[in-house]
Amino acid sequence: MDKVYVVGHLTPDTDTIVAAMSLAAFLNARERTNRYVAVMTGKQNSETDYIFKRFDLDFPEIMTDATNKKLFLVDHNESSQMIKGATPENIIGFVDHHKLKFENSMPVEIITKPWGSSCTLIFDMFKKELLDIPRELKPAILSAILSDTVILKSPTTTPIDVMVIEELSEELAIDYKELGMEMFKAKSKISDKSALQIVKNDFKDFDFSGKIIGIGQMETADLTEIESRTTELVSEMKKLKENEKYHSLILILTDIMQEGSKLLIVSNEEDKVADIFKTSLSNNLSEFIPGMMSRKKQVAPVLSENI
């Protein structure tokens, strides 16, 4: 029986890696097989590395080319975010919590919910099928939901996410707020990161009517350190924009304590992008935008409708 590779998006984050592992476990349990194999598309970020070390977990193998391999996607469905070699013909399904931008000539299994994390969906799938979640995955699932919902502060958070967080934290005897803060400290540590690593730390490509826009996000408890590197970041973003032919690059600098963000923007239309978000720029950096926490809900959809 052919292997099916369960894979998340390019530039993997915590939710996409843990969701791939959890979904592979679910599909194998549901079908009583071992044909589903979790993989990731590249090296983990510092937050994910912290989580896997803390809970003594092994990472899936890295796969960079899926040509002629059967795929089950998780945490994405847009072609711009897919692994090299992914085609409509080799995708047999996907589980996602983002907007749909997927076309296929054949029926595939599609499970989507507008919830805060892909791992919330997969937790729910295990429960509905009355299947046991492997115990070693539970703290990783908890961490992934905390990451994607910004410790339940993101506007993408739903009552389902809250319920799952509370259930898992009680079962595992983990203070989820404390875990969440430790995760974000690990993620926002930038002293040993290059400018490009910061830009690419949590990064996705979007195709908005033929305009390719790369959107990254860095979440921190204090914007002071990252703002001190604005000049360096803008220089790297300009190189990336030129080399990879982006229309725009946006780095969302999110303060999880103040619950808002600043946008670092390099674009063919910088003033237009700033106007879309009703802000102004000084050296490519916007004013602080209160309440802006989510790329998925507050940045990408606004660009899609207005750029």
ZADO-1210 file (C-alpha; in nm, 4 decimals, padded with zeros to 6 digits):
<atoms>
<atom x="00.0000" y="00.0000" z="00.0000" code="MET" pos="1"/>
<atom x="00.1409" y="00.3389" z="-00.1017" code="ASP" pos="2"/>
<atom x="00.2587" y="00.5726" z="00.1706" code="LYS" pos="3"/>
<atom x="00.0679" y="00.8973" z="00.2171" code="VAL" pos="4"/>
<atom x="00.2712" y="01.1882" z="00.3481" code="TYR" pos="5"/>
<atom x="00.0917" y="01.4214" z="00.5881" code="VAL" pos="6"/>
<atom x="00.2485" y="01.7613" z="00.5438" code="VAL" pos="7"/>
<atom x="00.1968" y="02.1199" z="00.6562" code="GLY" pos="8"/>
<atom x="00.2867" y="02.4457" z="00.4877" code="HIS" pos="9"/>
<atom x="00.6235" y="02.5878" z="00.3870" code="LEU" pos="10"/>
<atom x="00.8227" y="02.7631" z="00.6627" code="THR" pos="11"/>
<atom x="00.6740" y="02.5338" z="00.9257" code="PRO" pos="12"/>
<atom x="00.5494" y="02.6636" z="01.2589" code="ASP" pos="13"/>
<atom x="00.4380" y="02.4778" z="01.5701" code="THR" pos="14"/>
<atom x="00.0769" y="02.4205" z="01.4646" code="ASP" pos="15"/>
<atom x="00.1656" y="02.2885" z="01.1196" code="THR" pos="16"/>
<atom x="00.4285" y="02.0406" z="01.2483" code="ILE" pos="17"/>
<atom x="00.2233" y="01.9121" z="01.5415" code="VAL" pos="18"/>
<atom x="-00.0899" y="01.8972" z="01.3246" code="ALA" pos="19"/>
<atom x="00.0927" y="01.6808" z="01.0692" code="ALA" pos="20"/>
<atom x="00.2036" y="01.4410" z="01.3431" code="MET" pos="21"/>
<atom x="-00.1411" y="01.4325" z="01.5056" code="SER" pos="22"/>
<atom x="-00.3302" y="01.3918" z="01.1789" code="LEU" pos="23"/>
<atom x="-00.1033" y="01.1065" z="01.0683" code="ALA" pos="24"/>
<atom x="-00.1717" y="00.9345" z="01.4029" code="ALA" pos="25"/>
<atom x="-00.5463" y="00.9913" z="01.3611" code="PHE" pos="26"/>
<atom x="-00.5615" y="00.8586" z="01.0038" code="LEU" pos="27"/>
<atom x="-00.3553" y="00.5524" z="01.0916" code="ASN" pos="28"/>
<atom x="-00.5811" y="00.4790" z="01.3907" code="ALA" pos="29"/>
<atom x="-00.9005" y="00.5370" z="01.1909" code="ARG" pos="30"/>
<atom x="-00.7913" y="00.3103" z="00.9071" code="GLU" pos="31"/>
<atom x="-00.5897" y="00.0652" z="01.1184" code="ARG" pos="32"/>
<atom x="-00.2849" y="00.1098" z="00.9059" code="THR" pos="33"/>
<atom x="00.0619" y="00.2632" z="00.9107" code="ASN" pos="34"/>
<atom x="00.0538" y="00.4165" z="00.5650" code="ARG" pos="35"/>
<atom x="00.0309" y="00.7800" z="00.6814" code="TYR" pos="36"/>
<atom x="00.3669" y="00.9397" z="00.7579" code="VAL" pos="37"/>
<atom x="00.4117" y="01.2891" z="00.9017" code="ALA" pos="38"/>
<atom x="00.6800" y="01.5072" z="00.7444" code="VAL" pos="39"/>
<atom x="00.7745" y="01.8731" z="00.7646" code="MET" pos="40"/>
<atom x="00.8884" y="02.1052" z="00.4867" code="THR" pos="41"/>
<atom x="01.1887" y="02.2615" z="00.6585" code="GLY" pos="42"/>
<atom x="01.3655" y="02.3300" z="00.9851" code="LYS" pos="43"/>
<atom x="01.1602" y="02.4170" z="01.2922" code="GLN" pos="44"/>
<atom x="01.1570" y="02.7647" z="01.4467" code="ASN" pos="45"/>
<atom x="01.2859" y="02.8445" z="01.7954" code="SER" pos="46"/>
<atom x="00.9438" y="02.8153" z="01.9605" code="GLU" pos="47"/>
<atom x="00.8814" y="02.4686" z="01.8180" code="THR" pos="48"/>
<atom x="01.2335" y="02.3629" z="01.9121" code="ASP" pos="49"/>
<atom x="01.1679" y="02.4687" z="02.2721" code="TYR" pos="50"/>
<atom x="00.8419" y="02.2698" z="02.2869" code="ILE" pos="51"/>
<atom x="00.9902" y="01.9503" z="02.1437" code="PHE" pos="52"/>
<atom x="01.2882" y="01.9656" z="02.3798" code="LYS" pos="53"/>
<atom x="01.0669" y="02.0380" z="02.6808" code="ARG" pos="54"/>
<atom x="00.8380" y="01.7419" z="02.6109" code="PHE" pos="55"/>
<atom x="01.1090" y="01.5105" z="02.4713" code="ASP" pos="56"/>
<atom x="00.9540" y="01.4713" z="02.1260" code="LEU" pos="57"/>
<atom x="01.1197" y="01.3728" z="01.7994" code="ASP" pos="58"/>
<atom x="01.0672" y="01.5814" z="01.4883" code="PHE" pos="59"/>
<atom x="00.9285" y="01.4267" z="01.1696" code="PRO" pos="60"/>
<atom x="01.1676" y="01.3911" z="00.8789" code="GLU" pos="61"/>
<atom x="01.2124" y="01.6907" z="00.6499" code="ILE" pos="62"/>
<atom x="01.0813" y="01.6473" z="00.2950" code="MET" pos="63"/>
<atom x="01.1389" y="01.9225" z="00.0398" code="THR" pos="64"/>
<atom x="01.0040" y="01.7611" z="-00.2785" code="ASP" pos="65"/>
<atom x="00.6791" y="01.5630" z="-00.2978" code="ALA" pos="66"/>
<atom x="00.6853" y="01.4884" z="-00.6700" code="THR" pos="67"/>
<atom x="00.4878" y="01.1686" z="-00.7410" code="ASN" pos="68"/>
<atom x="00.4089" y="01.1212" z="-00.3715" code="LYS" pos="69"/>
<atom x="00.0578" y="01.1019" z="-00.2288" code="LYS" pos="70"/>
<atom x="-00.0152" y="01.3877" z="00.0093" code="LEU" pos="71"/>
<atom x="-00.2643" y="01.4724" z="00.2820" code="PHE" pos="72"/>
<atom x="-00.2280" y="01.8430" z="00.3571" code="LEU" pos="73"/>
<atom x="-00.2780" y="02.0046" z="00.6942" code="VAL" pos="74"/>
<atom x="-00.2941" y="02.3697" z="00.8083" code="ASP" pos="75"/>
<atom x="-00.2994" y="02.5073" z="00.4519" code="HIS" pos="76"/>
<atom x="-00.4671" y="02.4647" z="00.1152" code="ASN" pos="77"/>
<atom x="-00.3224" y="02.7445" z="-00.1006" code="GLU" pos="78"/>
<atom x="-00.0770" y="02.6410" z="-00.3726" code="SER" pos="79"/>
<atom x="00.1661" y="02.9217" z="-00.2804" code="SER" pos="80"/>
<atom x="00.2176" y="02.7575" z="00.0608" code="GLN" pos="81"/>
<atom x="00.2514" y="02.3977" z="-00.0610" code="MET" pos="82"/>
<atom x="00.5585" y="02.1791" z="-00.0749" code="ILE" pos="83"/>
<atom x="00.7363" y="02.1525" z="-00.4103" code="LYS" pos="84"/>
<atom x="00.5785" y="01.8786" z="-00.6223" code="GLY" pos="85"/>
<atom x="00.2298" y="01.9102" z="-00.4754" code="ALA" pos="86"/>
<atom x="-00.0323" y="01.8902" z="-00.7500" code="THR" pos="87"/>
<atom x="-00.4095" y="01.8403" z="-00.7552" code="PRO" pos="88"/>
<atom x="-00.3447" y="01.4848" z="-00.8736" code="GLU" pos="89"/>
<atom x="-00.1410" y="01.3759" z="-00.5703" code="ASN" pos="90"/>
<atom x="-00.3418" y="01.5467" z="-00.2936" code="ILE" pos="91"/>
<atom x="-00.6011" y="01.3146" z="-00.1394" code="ILE" pos="92"/>
<atom x="-00.7320" y="01.5511" z="00.1290" code="GLY" pos="93"/>
<atom x="-00.6660" y="01.8311" z="00.3722" code="PHE" pos="94"/>
<atom x="-00.7533" y="01.9535" z="00.7203" code="VAL" pos="95"/>
<atom x="-00.7356" y="02.3297" z="00.7638" code="ASP" pos="96"/>
<atom x="-00.8630" y="02.6311" z="00.9572" code="HIS" pos="97"/>
<atom x="-00.7863" y="02.8964" z="00.6947" code="HIS" pos="98"/>
<atom x="-00.9898" y="03.0329" z="00.4052" code="LYS" pos="99"/>
<atom x="-01.0381" y="02.7979" z="00.1109" code="LEU" pos="100"/>
<atom x="-00.8412" y="02.8529" z="-00.2060" code="LYS" pos="101"/>
<atom x="-00.8273" y="02.5018" z="-00.3465" code="PHE" pos="102"/>
<atom x="-00.9330" y="02.3520" z="-00.6770" code="GLU" pos="103"/>
<atom x="-00.9252" y="01.9862" z="-00.7738" code="ASN" pos="104"/>
<atom x="-01.0858" y="01.7842" z="-01.0493" code="SER" pos="105"/>
<atom x="-01.1296" y="01.4798" z="-00.8237" code="MET" pos="106"/>
<atom x="-01.3130" y="01.4315" z="-00.4930" code="PRO" pos="107"/>
<atom x="-01.0880" y="01.4643" z="-00.1879" code="VAL" pos="108"/>
<atom x="-01.1485" y="01.4530" z="00.1858" code="GLU" pos="109"/>
<atom x="-01.1800" y="01.8099" z="00.3166" code="ILE" pos="110"/>
<atom x="-01.2254" y="01.8984" z="00.6822" code="ILE" pos="111"/>
<atom x="-01.2316" y="02.2675" z="00.7736" code="THR" pos="112"/>
<atom x="-01.3496" y="02.4694" z="01.0717" code="LYS" pos="113"/>
<atom x="-01.3025" y="02.8409" z="01.1478" code="PRO" pos="114"/>
<atom x="-01.1230" y="02.7581" z="01.4712" code="TRP" pos="115"/>
<atom x="-00.8010" y="02.8997" z="01.6115" code="GLY" pos="116"/>
<atom x="-00.5704" y="02.6088" z="01.5369" code="SER" pos="117"/>
<atom x="-00.5511" y="02.3053" z="01.3102" code="SER" pos="118"/>
<atom x="-00.4706" y="02.1013" z="01.6181" code="CYS" pos="119"/>
<atom x="-00.8074" y="02.1955" z="01.7680" code="THR" pos="120"/>
<atom x="-00.9743" y="02.0357" z="01.4653" code="LEU" pos="121"/>
<atom x="-00.7673" y="01.7191" z="01.4959" code="ILE" pos="122"/>
<atom x="-00.8340" y="01.6936" z="01.8711" code="PHE" pos="123"/>
<atom x="-01.2060" y="01.7125" z="01.7864" code="ASP" pos="124"/>
<atom x="-01.1663" y="01.4458" z="01.5150" code="MET" pos="125"/>
<atom x="-01.0115" y="01.2025" z="01.7644" code="PHE" pos="126"/>
<atom x="-01.2965" y="01.2665" z="02.0090" code="LYS" pos="127"/>
<atom x="-01.5740" y="01.2210" z="01.7523" code="LYS" pos="128"/>
<atom x="-01.4269" y="00.8937" z="01.6261" code="GLU" pos="129"/>
<atom x="-01.3789" y="00.7744" z="01.9872" code="LEU" pos="130"/>
<atom x="-01.0079" y="00.7236" z="01.9236" code="LEU" pos="131"/>
<atom x="-00.7369" y="00.7752" z="02.1838" code="ASP" pos="132"/>
<atom x="-00.4917" y="01.0562" z="02.1279" code="ILE" pos="133"/>
<atom x="-00.1348" y="00.9268" z="02.1795" code="PRO" pos="134"/>
<atom x="-00.0326" y="01.0633" z="02.5178" code="ARG" pos="135"/>
<atom x="00.3018" y="01.1951" z="02.3955" code="GLU" pos="136"/>
<atom x="00.1165" y="01.4201" z="02.1479" code="LEU" pos="137"/>
<atom x="-00.1110" y="01.5842" z="02.4036" code="LYS" pos="138"/>
<atom x="00.1355" y="01.8453" z="02.5376" code="PRO" pos="139"/>
<atom x="00.2372" y="01.9233" z="02.1794" code="ALA" pos="140"/>
<atom x="-00.1274" y="01.9745" z="02.0787" code="ILE" pos="141"/>
<atom x="-00.1779" y="02.1991" z="02.3812" code="LEU" pos="142"/>
<atom x="00.1291" y="02.4010" z="02.2820" code="SER" pos="143"/>
<atom x="00.0215" y="02.4295" z="01.9182" code="ALA" pos="144"/>
<atom x="-00.3190" y="02.5708" z="02.0116" code="ILE" pos="145"/>
<atom x="-00.1573" y="02.8152" z="02.2547" code="LEU" pos="146"/>
<atom x="00.0797" y="02.9242" z="01.9783" code="SER" pos="147"/>
<atom x="-00.1812" y="02.9810" z="01.7082" code="ASP" pos="148"/>
<atom x="-00.4261" y="03.1567" z="01.9433" code="THR" pos="149"/>
<atom x="-00.1507" y="03.3661" z="02.1096" code="VAL" pos="150"/>
<atom x="-00.2382" y="03.2204" z="02.4510" code="ILE" pos="151"/>
<atom x="-00.6093" y="03.2681" z="02.3683" code="LEU" pos="152"/>
<atom x="-00.5637" y="03.6426" z="02.2987" code="LYS" pos="153"/>
<atom x="-00.5979" y="03.6245" z="01.9195" code="SER" pos="154"/>
<atom x="-00.9345" y="03.7200" z="01.7635" code="PRO" pos="155"/>
<atom x="-00.9217" y="03.3799" z="01.5904" code="THR" pos="156"/>
<atom x="-00.9781" y="03.2102" z="01.9270" code="THR" pos="157"/>
<atom x="-01.3112" y="03.0292" z="01.9623" code="THR" pos="158"/>
<atom x="-01.4887" y="02.8713" z="02.2608" code="PRO" pos="159"/>
<atom x="-01.3808" y="02.5327" z="02.1214" code="ILE" pos="160"/>
<atom x="-01.0138" y="02.6324" z="02.1444" code="ASP" pos="161"/>
<atom x="-01.0662" y="02.7474" z="02.5036" code="VAL" pos="162"/>
<atom x="-01.2405" y="02.4213" z="02.5930" code="MET" pos="163"/>
<atom x="-00.9615" y="02.2065" z="02.4477" code="VAL" pos="164"/>
<atom x="-00.6901" y="02.4148" z="02.6180" code="ILE" pos="165"/>
<atom x="-00.8647" y="02.3813" z="02.9538" code="GLU" pos="166"/>
<atom x="-00.9233" y="02.0089" z="02.9115" code="GLU" pos="167"/>
<atom x="-00.5655" y="01.9316" z="02.8121" code="LEU" pos="168"/>
<atom x="-00.4033" y="02.1588" z="03.0701" code="SER" pos="169"/>
<atom x="-00.6108" y="02.0012" z="03.3474" code="GLU" pos="170"/>
<atom x="-00.5359" y="01.6462" z="03.2306" code="GLU" pos="171"/>
<atom x="-00.1635" y="01.7154" z="03.1957" code="LEU" pos="172"/>
<atom x="-00.1410" y="01.9321" z="03.5097" code="ALA" pos="173"/>
<atom x="00.0166" y="02.2139" z="03.3100" code="ILE" pos="174"/>
<atom x="-00.0381" y="02.5849" z="03.3732" code="ASP" pos="175"/>
<atom x="-00.1167" y="02.6848" z="03.0173" code="TYR" pos="176"/>
<atom x="-00.0550" y="03.0569" z="03.0715" code="LYS" pos="177"/>
<atom x="00.2915" y="02.9849" z="03.2087" code="GLU" pos="178"/>
<atom x="00.3659" y="02.7431" z="02.9228" code="LEU" pos="179"/>
<atom x="00.2420" y="02.9961" z="02.6693" code="GLY" pos="180"/>
<atom x="00.4676" y="03.2710" z="02.8008" code="MET" pos="181"/>
<atom x="00.7699" y="03.0407" z="02.7991" code="GLU" pos="182"/>
<atom x="00.6936" y="02.9464" z="02.4392" code="MET" pos="183"/>
<atom x="00.6697" y="03.3070" z="02.3275" code="PHE" pos="184"/>
<atom x="00.9923" y="03.3945" z="02.5098" code="LYS" pos="185"/>
<atom x="01.1650" y="03.1218" z="02.3114" code="ALA" pos="186"/>
<atom x="01.0024" y="03.2377" z="01.9878" code="LYS" pos="187"/>
<atom x="01.0824" y="03.6052" z="02.0377" code="SER" pos="188"/>
<atom x="01.4475" y="03.5601" z="02.1353" code="LYS" pos="189"/>
<atom x="01.6185" y="03.7374" z="01.8480" code="ILE" pos="190"/>
<atom x="01.9687" y="03.8122" z="01.9753" code="SER" pos="191"/>
<atom x="02.1068" y="03.5056" z="01.7967" code="ASP" pos="192"/>
<atom x="01.8867" y="03.5393" z="01.4853" code="LYS" pos="193"/>
<atom x="01.9867" y="03.7031" z="01.1584" code="SER" pos="194"/>
<atom x="01.7528" y="03.9579" z="01.0014" code="ALA" pos="195"/>
<atom x="01.6445" y="03.7010" z="00.7430" code="LEU" pos="196"/>
<atom x="01.5720" y="03.4448" z="01.0147" code="GLN" pos="197"/>
<atom x="01.3500" y="03.6983" z="01.1900" code="ILE" pos="198"/>
<atom x="01.1609" y="03.7790" z="00.8702" code="VAL" pos="199"/>
<atom x="01.1199" y="03.4087" z="00.7851" code="LYS" pos="200"/>
<atom x="01.0515" y="03.2926" z="01.1424" code="ASN" pos="201"/>
<atom x="00.6754" y="03.2600" z="01.0836" code="ASP" pos="202"/>
<atom x="00.6203" y="03.3404" z="00.7186" code="PHE" pos="203"/>
<atom x="00.3652" y="03.2652" z="00.4471" code="LYS" pos="204"/>
<atom x="00.3246" y="03.3582" z="00.0811" code="ASP" pos="205"/>
<atom x="-00.0109" y="03.4772" z="-00.0525" code="PHE" pos="206"/>
<atom x="-00.1277" y="03.5318" z="-00.4098" code="ASP" pos="207"/>
<atom x="-00.3750" y="03.8195" z="-00.4186" code="PHE" pos="208"/>
<atom x="-00.4960" y="03.8615" z="-00.7781" code="SER" pos="209"/>
<atom x="-00.1516" y="03.7862" z="-00.9137" code="GLY" pos="210"/>
<atom x="00.0334" y="04.0001" z="-00.6591" code="LYS" pos="211"/>
<atom x="00.2612" y="03.7798" z="-00.4484" code="ILE" pos="212"/>
<atom x="00.2812" y="03.9106" z="-00.0930" code="ILE" pos="213"/>
<atom x="00.4903" y="03.7550" z="00.1816" code="GLY" pos="214"/>
<atom x="00.3631" y="03.8062" z="00.5354" code="ILE" pos="215"/>
<atom x="00.5713" y="03.7198" z="00.8406" code="GLY" pos="216"/>
<atom x="00.4903" y="03.7613" z="01.2076" code="GLN" pos="217"/>
<atom x="00.7068" y="03.7977" z="01.5151" code="MET" pos="218"/>
<atom x="00.5303" y="03.7869" z="01.8501" code="GLU" pos="219"/>
<atom x="00.7034" y="03.9217" z="02.1583" code="THR" pos="220"/>
<atom x="00.6281" y="04.0517" z="02.5068" code="ALA" pos="221"/>
<atom x="00.8192" y="04.3747" z="02.4298" code="ASP" pos="222"/>
<atom x="00.8787" y="04.5354" z="02.0888" code="LEU" pos="223"/>
<atom x="01.1834" y="04.7367" z="02.1999" code="THR" pos="224"/>
<atom x="01.4529" y="04.4893" z="02.0942" code="GLU" pos="225"/>
<atom x="01.3063" y="04.4075" z="01.7550" code="ILE" pos="226"/>
<atom x="01.2357" y="04.7747" z="01.6778" code="GLU" pos="227"/>
<atom x="01.6047" y="04.8460" z="01.7378" code="SER" pos="228"/>
<atom x="01.6775" y="04.6239" z="01.4346" code="ARG" pos="229"/>
<atom x="01.4315" y="04.7926" z="01.1974" code="THR" pos="230"/>
<atom x="01.7000" y="04.9254" z="00.9588" code="THR" pos="231"/>
<atom x="01.8600" y="04.5820" z="00.9298" code="GLU" pos="232"/>
<atom x="01.5245" y="04.4136" z="00.8775" code="LEU" pos="233"/>
<atom x="01.4155" y="04.6572" z="00.6058" code="VAL" pos="234"/>
<atom x="01.7446" y="04.6056" z="00.4215" code="SER" pos="235"/>
<atom x="01.6960" y="04.2280" z="00.4251" code="GLU" pos="236"/>
<atom x="01.3310" y="04.2595" z="00.3216" code="MET" pos="237"/>
<atom x="01.4293" y="04.4761" z="00.0236" code="LYS" pos="238"/>
<atom x="01.6809" y="04.2140" z="-00.0899" code="LYS" pos="239"/>
<atom x="01.4225" y="03.9373" z="-00.0508" code="LEU" pos="240"/>
<atom x="01.1600" y="04.1368" z="-00.2382" code="LYS" pos="241"/>
<atom x="01.3965" y="04.1991" z="-00.5293" code="GLU" pos="242"/>
<atom x="01.5403" y="03.8479" z="-00.5466" code="ASN" pos="243"/>
<atom x="01.2069" y="03.6656" z="-00.5259" code="GLU" pos="244"/>
<atom x="00.9919" y="03.9198" z="-00.7116" code="LYS" pos="245"/>
<atom x="00.7440" y="03.9969" z="-00.4343" code="TYR" pos="246"/>
<atom x="00.4939" y="04.2780" z="-00.4744" code="HIS" pos="247"/>
<atom x="00.5111" y="04.3380" z="-00.0980" code="SER" pos="248"/>
<atom x="00.6677" y="04.2015" z="00.2171" code="LEU" pos="249"/>
<atom x="00.5055" y="04.2673" z="00.5534" code="ILE" pos="250"/>
<atom x="00.6448" y="04.1743" z="00.8919" code="LEU" pos="251"/>
<atom x="00.3830" y="04.1930" z="01.1675" code="ILE" pos="252"/>
<atom x="00.5508" y="04.2872" z="01.4969" code="LEU" pos="253"/>
<atom x="00.3040" y="04.1803" z="01.7638" code="THR" pos="254"/>
<atom x="00.3183" y="04.2803" z="02.1301" code="ASP" pos="255"/>
<atom x="00.1289" y="04.0049" z="02.3101" code="ILE" pos="256"/>
<atom x="00.1154" y="04.2041" z="02.6362" code="MET" pos="257"/>
<atom x="-00.0146" y="04.5295" z="02.4829" code="GLN" pos="258"/>
<atom x="-00.2293" y="04.3244" z="02.2404" code="GLU" pos="259"/>
<atom x="-00.1495" y="04.5029" z="01.9187" code="GLY" pos="260"/>
<atom x="00.1052" y="04.5246" z="01.6383" code="SER" pos="261"/>
<atom x="00.3231" y="04.7433" z="01.4223" code="LYS" pos="262"/>
<atom x="00.3714" y="04.6612" z="01.0544" code="LEU" pos="263"/>
<atom x="00.7080" y="04.6713" z="00.8821" code="LEU" pos="264"/>
<atom x="00.6268" y="04.7191" z="00.5127" code="ILE" pos="265"/>
<atom x="00.8409" y="04.6954" z="00.1991" code="VAL" pos="266"/>
<atom x="00.6283" y="04.7214" z="-00.1132" code="SER" pos="267"/>
<atom x="00.5820" y="04.8486" z="-00.4660" code="ASN" pos="268"/>
<atom x="00.2964" y="05.0482" z="-00.3112" code="GLU" pos="269"/>
<atom x="00.4002" y="05.1224" z="00.0449" code="GLU" pos="270"/>
<atom x="00.1661" y="05.4143" z="00.0989" code="ASP" pos="271"/>
<atom x="-00.1284" y="05.2179" z="-00.0386" code="LYS" pos="272"/>
<atom x="-00.0561" y="04.9232" z="00.1904" code="VAL" pos="273"/>
<atom x="-00.0308" y="05.1577" z="00.4891" code="ALA" pos="274"/>
<atom x="-00.3576" y="05.3277" z="00.3896" code="ASP" pos="275"/>
<atom x="-00.5307" y="04.9893" z="00.3700" code="ILE" pos="276"/>
<atom x="-00.4546" y="04.9441" z="00.7405" code="PHE" pos="277"/>
<atom x="-00.5373" y="05.3087" z="00.8201" code="LYS" pos="278"/>
<atom x="-00.1865" y="05.3800" z="00.9436" code="THR" pos="279"/>
<atom x="00.1192" y="05.5810" z="00.8410" code="SER" pos="280"/>
<atom x="00.4829" y="05.4799" z="00.7980" code="LEU" pos="281"/>
<atom x="00.8070" y="05.6162" z="00.9362" code="SER" pos="282"/>
<atom x="01.1118" y="05.4404" z="00.7909" code="ASN" pos="283"/>
<atom x="00.8819" y="05.1594" z="00.6712" code="ASN" pos="284"/>
<atom x="00.7411" y="05.1007" z="01.0217" code="LEU" pos="285"/>
<atom x="00.3770" y="05.1742" z="01.0985" code="SER" pos="286"/>
<atom x="00.2194" y="05.3231" z="01.4049" code="GLU" pos="287"/>
<atom x="00.1032" y="05.0827" z="01.6752" code="PHE" pos="288"/>
<atom x="-00.2299" y="04.9264" z="01.5739" code="ILE" pos="289"/>
<atom x="-00.4273" y="04.8256" z="01.8860" code="PRO" pos="290"/>
<atom x="-00.6017" y="04.4888" z="01.8688" code="GLY" pos="291"/>
<atom x="-00.4138" y="04.3600" z="01.5644" code="MET" pos="292"/>
<atom x="-00.3004" y="04.0076" z="01.6596" code="MET" pos="293"/>
<atom x="-00.3849" y="03.7788" z="01.3696" code="SER" pos="294"/>
<atom x="-00.2352" y="03.7475" z="01.0221" code="ARG" pos="295"/>
<atom x="-00.5137" y="03.5072" z="00.9242" code="LYS" pos="296"/>
<atom x="-00.8060" y="03.7238" z="01.0337" code="LYS" pos="297"/>
<atom x="-00.6815" y="04.0839" z="01.0386" code="GLN" pos="298"/>
<atom x="-00.4068" y="04.1153" z="00.7772" code="VAL" pos="299"/>
<atom x="-00.4389" y="03.8636" z="00.4907" code="ALA" pos="300"/>
<atom x="-00.8168" y="03.9124" z="00.4330" code="PRO" pos="301"/>
<atom x="-00.7833" y="04.2924" z="00.4377" code="VAL" pos="302"/>
<atom x="-00.5081" y="04.2777" z="00.1755" code="LEU" pos="303"/>
<atom x="-00.7026" y="04.0282" z="-00.0343" code="SER" pos="304"/>
<atom x="-00.9990" y="04.2651" z="-00.0549" code="GLU" pos="305"/>
<atom x="-00.8087" y="04.5908" z="-00.1046" code="ASN" pos="306"/>
<atom x="-00.4657" y="04.5458" z="-00.2642" code="ILE" pos="307"/>
</atoms>
